[in-house]
């Protein structure tokens, strides 16, 4: 695997250099910066206010924001190193790849669970607090991180068994190339993991949305074309699609990538996926929840106004 990984990395780096693909660092920095400006503030607002901290949906939102911030940090570091041609040791590259897969998986699992949380709240409104109290939500969140770590840890074991403890530096660190360089049987296992995980999450989301519509269709909230319920459902559906589409693109890339061919189109697709598509849902999530949820909007507004008022008093 080591020779194949290095050869493909060198080929891809030469393509990136000849086509000036290092410019993909610009949208990566912009989208990451816009997200990191809001995510910490929104997370602190939820955690510092008991009225928000005691709601399961907001605890799940905080977990999503936290996983997204970790993903954005690792992704920015990886894209920066690849863009400037900084060769990193295999150990560091493996750590960054495992971290990316784990944080991405945790984000997808959490947004899936947020749909389930909405379904439970609508289906059993009187028993909702008993079914999903904050204490149970925290245990579920910890379980999500354990589940999200299963695949990355398995990949790490695969990398160690095939690569050994090679101390060479790799010219390009990408999860796609590393997975493609695995043996055929290992790649089949990776494909099965993606298919089963994405299939289960998608089926669960579709099931919850269908039953949510059946439960609420008699209440009249769907009659107006621009009702709040309809717009909220549309926004969340688009957000979920943006979270899942990059994973599907990645799986298709992995299946179609050829070992011996220099594929310019494959490099373009991977960089667009890594530098734009994977970042868009993480950039939209905090702004969507601030604009759609009155409690969050008022809390953020209160915190920002208080800080502004204190700074004006100190300046005076």
ABEGO torsion letter per residue (X at the ends): XAAAAAAAAAAAAAAAAAAGAAAAAAAAAAAAAAAAAAAAAAAAAAAABAAAAABAAAAAAAAAAAAAAAAAAAAAAAAAAAAAGBBBBAAAAAAAAAAAAAAAAAAAAAAAAAAAAAAAAAABAAAAAAABBAAAAAAAAAAAAAAAAAAAAAAAAAAAAAAEBBABBBABBBAAAAAAABBAAAAAAAAAAAAAAAAAAAAAAAAAAAAAAAAAAAAGAAABAABAAAAAAAAAAAAAAAAAAAAAAAAAAAAABBAABBBAAAAAAAAAAAAAAAAAAAAAAAAAAAAABAAAAAAAAAAAAAAAAAAAAAAX
